[in-house]
Amino acid sequence: MVHHDAISYAGYLIDHHWPREPYISLEKLSVEQYENCFRKAGIDHAVVYCKDHWGTCYYPTQLGMSHPAISFDLVGEVGEMLHRIGAEFTAYYSVGFDEHAARNNPQWVARDPQGQMLRHPKLAPRPRWHRLCLETDYMEFMHEHLAEIFQRYDADSVFLDILGHPHGTYWGAYLCYCDNCQRVFSKRYGYEIPHDPQKMRQHAFDIEDYKAHLDLKWFNSIRTAIKAARPQIPICVNSSAHFRQPLRDLIDHHFTEPFWGHWTSAIYCRGVGRGKFPQGGAQVNSEIYDPSPRDMYQVFAAKHWANGIRPLLYSPSQRPDGRLVTEEFNRLSAGYGELNNLRKLMTDRSTIKCVGVLYHEKTCVDLPDFPYGEDHTRSVKIIEFDQGKPDTFHRSMVAAGINLAAYAQVPVDVITEQDLDIHCLSNYQLLLIGGASRLDEKQASQIIRFVESGGSIILSGDTSLRHGDGTFRSDFLLADAMGVHFDGLDDRFMTNPSGSYLARQPHPVWNQLPETDLPLPPPRYNIKLAGAKVLGTHIDPCAVHEDEQWTSWWSPAPASLALSQDDPKPPLVTHHKYGNGHVVYFAANPFTDAMRWLGHGISNLIDWLLDPPAIRIRTDTPGSLGSTFWRRNHDGQVVIHLVNLGIEKLDGEVLAIPGITIEVSHQFGKICRASIAYPNTMELKVTDNPTMQLIAVPAVEIHTILTLDLWD
């Protein structure tokens, strides 16, 4: 067995869900070829299918269906091979999809409100496997099956797929209406599972609580079965970073798919899954037979390593006859081949604290009365984003907050409700809080203490404005620190893509922004000033975006600024000095990737509020450069990882990023030596000025790692 202190940083999954069809012959399947390809690619961790979505097993099972084309124990031989080459062996098990079980035991299949067997239309035109219900005897079948697997194999860890209702996944956005689930729900809440949209909105919080209850119950049941056979084996669950905290605490290793892209998802998983060997999975836009350029594989690995995340690439690299497509492993070696030179720089380190983006779990159920109209509201409101996966509104604001802070080129972490304690918050200079509507009194008091002690926050919309049940409070819990009071919701322009436009007051935070009326999406919040100063005001759109009032292709343009003295423009952006800290409030939603100007705008605000940040990067192309900042635990050395994100945007074409400067405040520490550690080694010149220490960095082609040694 591979001991987990030897952390794996080069993971791979041969992503094959093979149906029981004659064209899947697997006649040339060779574990020797597996070994040759894995060694060539530098793979130190492999996920091996024990049971896939079809219910196909890749070992001689006594309980399920072994693949008829395999005459030997593939799982056993691959597991032995992985240990022979010193790689981690993870046993994969599909929980929610098992087409063999579904077809042979239809009573185990989840049901829709009409009693029909539940399939997933979002997977069309790909295989539409049926969804299994874990409130049936299928759970007992899995117990026996998992016991069989872990009594047979000395796996280092287990990967459970398609389990429960994690936010942001296509398999989590469902409810089962079978008789068993109806009984569980009715016993817990006193009424049947609603399916009418209006009733679902009415009972949204019960539905979310129900999903969390099932997820915890199901995981504990499966976990007990696995640990009975292998007490010490670590368990990983797909998209574990998207479950509720009680379940996350029980999971040994965290994993998330790149629902927000590799960079943003890695930062999110690093924060939510800290201390749990967080791992990020991805496809490198590779269809195997039309592969991505080699540099894309290097960028894929670098984006995860830079964020302290273990990469796990998955691709369908096995042909129907069993042969591996060796070109995939040739290209993968471009990414993983350099690992041994970098491993010492990726261990024994902690992130440098500067900006924290708050993920507030309780806010992740959007409200039944959230004012988006019938066409846009569901009990748990979901929106579609880049890769077509569902997501709750607050979580999308967290993703945008990560991107905005990353654009500012300062250190950024995701923090959770468990971090809302002054002892943790005091490590940060600035918090970004996007629509954390259901903060409670204790959490709000800790944020206020953070501001009083000299911290800064940028917050938006209904942050701290709702009770735990989703109803509006009479005022913000953070009102004193914000210097404003709530004065009602302005829902006139909810259907407009741009619900408001910004009229700027003279202030340095607006410098170098486009000379036009800058848009923000709805909703809008009316506020009364109570000590805060106005940085910008609302300009109404000239019309409501409706068929009969607005027929242009674009969102309605801003109306005239001409207003009487009796009708002053309402505040949109405010600033309040509170104690030793600062609060900037947007009476709308700036935490969105939909408005280009916000990258520069929030970056300007961060510059002004931190003045200066402890450490940051200056570049003319902040959207194409990823930067992370670490401190080595044993000697305090600073490690900075720079990644050329533009390569992925250009589909593998490498355009080096020049003109990069590192700025380090004197308060952060005095630099005695600055060096490049990768891709070559060289010492860099440090220039001093009254406020900052400056280091010019050579152009970054794919990724560069620098180290800073500080005087004690």
N, C-alpha and C positions, 0 to 999 in steps of 0.2 A: 504493500500500500504506500502511496505517495503521501508524505506528511504535509499538512496544509500550511506549515510555516514556510515551506518553499512555494511561494505564491506563483501561480501560473499566469502568464501574461500573453499567451499566444494560443487562443482557443479556436476550435473548429468543429462544425457539425456537418456531416454529409446529409443534406436535407432531402431524404428520400422517404416518401410515404407510398410504398409499393402496393397497389391492389393485387388481388389474386386473379391475374389475367395471364393468358398464354403468351402474350408479347413480353412479359417480364420473365425472362428465362434465367437470368443470373448465372448462366453456365460458365462464365469466365471470372466469377467473383474470386478474388485472391487476397487473403490477409497479408501475404508477402508484398503485394502491390500497395496495400494500405501503409505498411511500414515504410516502404521506400518513399512514398509520396509524403508522409508525415515528417520523416527525417529531412527530406529535401526542403520542405516548407518551414521547418523549425517549429512545428506544432508541439506545445508542451501540455495541451489539455484537449481532450476530445469528448464530445457528447455522443453516446452510442445508443441507437434505438433498441429498446427492449420490446416496447409495444408502440405502434404508431397510430395515426388517426383512423386507419382502416381496421384497427384491431389486430393487425398482423404482428406476430411475434417473430423475433429473429434468433430464437433458440428453441430447443425441443420442449415446449410447454406441455403440461398435463391438463391445463385449464382452459386455454384459449385456442387460437388458431396460429400454428406455425406456418411460415411462408412455404408453400409446397415446392418451390424451386430451390430451396436451400437444404442440403443434405447433411449439414454439420452445424455445430454450435457456434454461430457467428459471434454472438455476444461474448461468449467465453474466450474464444481465440483472439478477438480484438482486444478484450480486456487484458489478457496476458501479454499481448504485444505492447500495449501502452505502458504497462509497468516495466516491461523489458527495456523500453527506450526512455524510461524516467518521466513519463507523462501522466497527467491526472486522468482518471477514468471515471466519467460521469454517466450513470445509467438514466436514460430518458424513458419517461412513461407518460402516455397520453391519457389524461383523466376524462375530460369532457367529451371527447370524440372517440368512439369505438364503433365503427360501422358494422363490424362482425357481430358484436353484442346487440346493437340496435336492431339488426335484421332478424336475429334469432330470438330476441327477447323484446318485442315491441312494448311490453309493459314497463320497460326501463326507460323509455324515451320521454324526454320533456314534452309538454303539451302547450299549445297556444290557447287563448281564451275559448276557441271553438272546439277544443279537444283534439285538434289535428297534431300530428307529430311535428316537432319543432326542428326546422332546418335553418340555415343561415343564408339568406339571400345576398348578404354583402359579399359572400365568397363566390357568387356566380360571376363568370362562367366556369370558375374552378370547381373542384369537387365540393358538393354541398352535403357534407357529413351531417348526420342527425346529432342533435345534442342529447346527451344522457342526463337523466335526473339522479342526483345523488341521494334523494330521499326514498329511493327504491332499493331492491335487493342488489342492484348493481354495486352499491357500496360494499356489501359483504363479498361479492365476487372480487372486487379490487383488493380487499384485505388478503384474501387467499392468494391472489395473483402476485401481489407485492411480496408477500412472505416467501413465495416460491422463488422469486427473482433474487432476493437478498439473502436467502439461504444458499443459493447456488454461487453467487458472484461476490468477489471482494472489491466491489466498486468503492471509489474514494468519495463519491457524492451522488445525489440523486436529483434529477431535474423533472419537476412535475409541470405538465403543460395543460392549458385550457381548464384551469380550476377557478370556479367561483365567478365573482363579479368585479374584477379590478376596473377602476375608472380608466377611460381612455383606450379600451380594447373592444374589438368587435364582439368577442365572446362574452364580455361582461355586461353588455347592454341588452339583457333579456330577463324575462320572468317566466317561470314554469307554472302552469295552471292545472297540473295533474291533481288527482284527489288527495294524494299524500301532502303535497305542498299547500293545498287549500286548507287541510286540517292544521298544519303547523302554523300557518298565517292566522287562521281564525282563532286558534287557541291563544296566540300571543296578542292579538289586537282586537278581537271581538267582532270582526266582520270579514267578509270574503275578500280575496285579492281583487282590487278594482282593475278594470280594463277600459272603462270609459275615460277619455282624456280629461274631462272635467273632474271626475272623481280621483283620478291619478294625481292631478295637481293638488287637489284638496288633501290627499293623504301622502304627499311626497316624502315627508320626513319618516313616516312609518315604513314606507317602501324601502327607503335607504337604510333604515335601521334593520329591516328584515334581511336585506342582502348582506349586510355586515355580519348579522347573526349567523346566517347560513354559512358564509365563508369561513368564519372562525370554527363553527361546529364541524364542517366538512374537513377542514385542514387538520384539526385535532384528531379526528377519527383516522384519517390517512396516516398522519404522523405517528400515532400510537401503533398502527400496524407495521410501519417501517421500522420504528425503533425497537419493537419487540424482537424483530429479526436481527437488526444491526443497531444497537443502542447509541453508538458514537457517530453514525454516519451523518454528515451535514446534508440538509435538505434545501434545495433551491426551487422557487416557484416562478414561472414566467410572469413578468410584469409585477413582481412583488412590491416594487416601489410605488405601485398605484393602489395598494390595499390600505385599509385602515391600520392605525398604529398598533392596536392589540395583536393583530395578526402579523404585522411586520416584525414585531418583537420576537415572535416564535420562530421565524424563518432564519435559517443559519447563514445562507448566502443570498444576496439580492441580485436580481437580473431585471433589466428592462429592454424592450425593443425601442428602436429609434423613432418614436412617434412624432417627435419634434425635430428630427434630424440628429445626427450623431453628436454634434457639439453641445447643443442645448440639453438633449436627453442625458448626456454624460454628466453635465453639471448637476442636473436634477437628481440623478441616481446617486451621485457622490454625496449629496447632502442628505437625502432621505434614507439612503442605505449605508450610511457611514458605519464603519466597524464591522460590516457584514460581508466583506470581500465583494464589493459591488462589481457587477459585470454588465457590459453593454453588448447587445447583439446587433448585427447589421448585415445587409446585403451591400455589396460594392457595385450596385447597379449592373451586376454581372448576370447574364443569361447563359453563361458557360460557353455556349456556341457562338456568342457574339460578345466576347469578354471586354471588360473595362481595361483601360491602359494600366500598365504596371504601377505607375505613380499613384494611381487611385488607391491601390492596396496599401502603399506606404502611408498615405494620408489617413486612411481608415485606422490603421494601427496607431499612428501618432496622435490622432484626436482623442483616442481613449487613454493612451499612456499619459498624455499631458494632463488629463483630468483625474488620474489615479484610478482609472476604471480598467478592469480586465476585459480586453476585446474578445468577442466570440463571433467569428464570421460563420455564416451558414449559406450554403449554395447547393444546388442539385447536381453535384459533380459526378454522380454515378450513372452510367449508361444502363439501359434495360438488360444488357447481357452481363452486368456486374463489373465491367471495367471502369476504372476511374478516368476522368478526363484530366490527364497529367498537366495540361497547360494551366489549369486552375491553380495547381500547386506550384508551378513555376512562377506564376505571378504573385501568389501568396508569399513566396519566399522573399519577394522584394519588400514586403511589409514586415514580416516576422524575422527575417534573416539577421537584422541588426540588433535583436533583443539582447543578446549577451553583452554587447557593448554599453547598453543603457540601463540594465537591470539595477545596478548599484545606485543610480540616480533616481529610481522610482520607488525605493523602499525607505522605511524609517524617516518619514517626512510628514508634515502637517501643513494644511493650507494657511497662507498668510491672510489674516482677517482684515477686511476693509469694508466691503459692501455685503449686506445680507438681504436676500430676497425671501420674504416670508411666504411659506406655503401653509395656509391655515386650513387644516383638514375639515373642520366642522363647516366651513363655508362652501365646501365642494358640492353640496346639494343646492342647486339653484332653486329659487323660491317659487311656490305655486303662484304667487301674485307678481312675479317678476315682470315688469311692463314691456314685454316684447310682442304682445298680440297673439292671437290664436294660432297663426301660421308658424310662429317661431317658438312656442312654449310647449314643453312637455313636463311631466311630473318631475323627472330629473332632467332638466334642460340640457340637451346635447347640441353641439355645433360641429360642423365638419371643418377640418383644416387640411393642410397640405396633402397628407397621404391618405385622406379619406377615412380616418379613424375618428370615432366619437370622443368628445371631451367635454368636461364641465367648464362653465364660464370662468370661474375663479382660476382653475388650473391653467387655462389658456393665458390668463393675465400673468400668472407666475412665469410661464414660458417667455412671454414678451418681456417681463422684468429682467429675466436672465439675459435675454438678448440685448436689452438696452444697456445693462451694466457692462456686459462683455464688449459692446460697441465703444463704451467709454474707456476700455483698456485698463481697467483697475481690477484688483482681486475681487472675485465674487463667489459667494456660497449661497446655497439654499438652506434656510433655517426653518424649523417646524415649531409647532405649538410647544413642544417640550423644551425649546430653547428660549421661550419667553420668560426669562429670569434675568434680573439685572446682572448677575455674575457672568452669565453667558453673553448677554447683549453688550456688556461693557468692552468686549473684545473688538467690537465693530465701530467704525466711524459713522456709517450711514445705513439706514434700513429703507428698502423699497417695499411698500405695502399696497398691493393692487386689489382693491375691493374685498378685503377681509372683513366681511360685513358682520360676522357673528363672533367677534372678539368678546370675551367675557370681562367682568369687572377686574378680576385679578390680572389677566393678561394685559388689559389696558393700563392698569396701574404700573406694571413693570415697564411698559413702553414709555409712559410719562416720566418715570424715574430715569430712564435712559436719556431722554431729551434734557431733563433738568441737569443731568450730570455732564452734558456737553455733546451728546449725540445728535445727529440730524436724521430726519425722516422725510421721504417723499411719499405721499399717500393719495388715494383717489376715491372718488365716488362715495359709496355707502360704507366705507371702512368704519367699523365699530358702531354702525347705525341700526343694527337689527338685534332683536332678542334671539335666544337659542331656537325658538320655534319659528323664526323667520319674519315675525311681525316687526314693524318699525318702532324704534324707540322715539321718544320725544326729541332727543338730541344725540349727537355723537358722544360716545364715552370718552373720546379724546378731545372734546371741544375746548377745554381750557388750554391744552397744549397747541391746538390748531389756531386758536384765536378767532374762531367763527362758530356760529350756531346754525343748526339745520332749520330751514324755513320751507320745506316742502319739495316734492319731486316735480320737475318740469318734464312732462311727457308729450309735449306738443309735437316733437320731431322724432319720435321713436322709429318711424319707418324710413327716415333719411339715413343714408350711409354716413353723411357728415351732419351730425345733429347740432353742431355749433362751429363757429369760426372764432379765432383768437384775435382780439384787438390788444396789441401789446402796449404796456406802459414803458417809458424809458427805463432800461435796466440792462446791465451787462450780460445777463443770462440769455438775452435775445440776440446778442451780437452774431453776425455772420449767418443768420438764418435767412431763408428766402424772403424777399420783399413782397409778400402777398398775404392774404388772409388765410392763416393756417388752420386746417380742419381738425376736429376731434369727433369721434363717434358718440352716439348716445349711449346711456341716458345722461340727463343733466340734473344737477341738484342745486336748488336755491339755498343761499346762505345769507346770514346776517353777520357783518363784521363785528368782532369783539376784541379788537386789538391788533388783528392781522392787517398787513399792508397788501394792497392789490398790485399784482404783477401783470395781470391781463384780465380782460373782460370778455363776455360773450357777445358775439355778433350772430343774430338769428339768421338761419337760412331764409331766403325770400319766399319759400313756399314749402308746404308739406309734400313729401314724396308720395303722391297718390296718382292713380291713373287720370283722374279728372282735373287735377291741379297742376301736374308737372309731367310733360311728355318728352322731355329731352332724354338723351342717353345717360346723362351725368347726374350726380347728386345736385339738388338745388343750390344755386350759387348764394353767396352771402348777400343779405339785404343791405340797404343804405345804413351808414353809421349815424345819420342825422336823427338825433333824439332830443326831445325837450329836456330842460333842466329838471322837470318834474318826473321824467322817465329815464333815470340814469341807467347805464348799461350794467347788468348784474355781474358780480365777480366770477371769474372763471379760474384764475390761478392766484393764490394768496401765499404770503410768507409771514411767519410769526416767529419772533425771537422769544423763546420760553426758557427761563433759567439760563443755563449756559449753552443751550442747544437751539436748533432751528427746525421749523416744520414748514414744508411747502405742500400745499393742498391743491389738487385739481378737482373742481366740481364737475367732472366728467371722467372719461377713461383714457389716460395717456398710455396705459399698459396694453398696447396693441402693436402688432407688426404691420398693420394696414396703412399707417401714415408714415411716409418716408422721413419727414422732418423731425420726428420724435427722436431718432438716433442722435442727431446733433443737439436737439433741444435738451434732452435728459442728460447728455454728456456735458453740456454747458452748466446745467444745474449741479451736477456732481462736482465739477471743477470748482464752482463758486462755493458750495457748501463745505467741501473738504478743505480746500485752500491751505495747504496742498494735500492730495492723497499721500499716504505713506509711501506708496510706490506705484508707478504707472508706466504705460508705454505711450509714446507719441508717434503717430504715423499718419500719412495722408490718406491711407486706405483702411480705416478701422473696420470696415465691414468684411474685409478679406483676410484679416489677421486674427488668429486666435491666440490668446495669451493666458497662461496660468502661472501662479506664483506660490512657491512652497518654501518651507524652512526645514532643514534637516534636524531631526530631534537630538542627535548625539553631539553635534558640533555647532549648530546654529547657522550653517551655511545656507544661503538663499539659492534656490534653483528656479529658474525661469524657463518655461517651455513656450516657444513660439511656433505656430503652425500656419502654413499657407492654406487658408480655407478656400481661396479662389480656385484652386486646382479642381475641386469638385464642381464648382460652378461652371468651369470651362471644360468639364468632362475629360479631365486628365491632362490638359495642356498646362504646362508649368510656366508661369510668368512670375519671375522673382519679385519680391516686395522690397524695394529699397527705402532709404531715408527713415530708418527706425531709430528712435532714441529712448533709452530707459531713463526715467527720472526717479530719483530716490531722495526723500526728504531727509534733512539732517536729524530730525527727531526720530526717524526710523532706525538710523544707525550710520556710523561712519565706515565707508568702504575702504578696505585696505588692498583688495585685489578683485578685479573683474575679469572673467575668462569665458571663452567659448569651450564647451566640453564636447559638443557634437554639432555638425558632422565632421569638423576637424577640431584641432585644439590651437588656441591662440589667446594671448593676453590682450585685453582691451584697455584703452586709455580712459581714465576717470577725470572729468572736468568739474571743478567746483565753482559754484556761485553763491551769493548770500543766502538763498533759500533751498537750493537743490543741488544734488550731485548728478551729473549727466554722463551717459555712456552711449556713444554712437555704435550701432550694431551693423555689421555687414548685411547685405541683402539676404533675405530668407527665401531659399528656393522651395524646399519641401517642409522641413522643420529643423529648428535650431534649439539647442539647449545651452543655457548660460548659467554660470555660477557666480555668486558674489560672496566674498569672504569679508566679514565685518570685524572691526576692532572690538575687543571686549568693553 
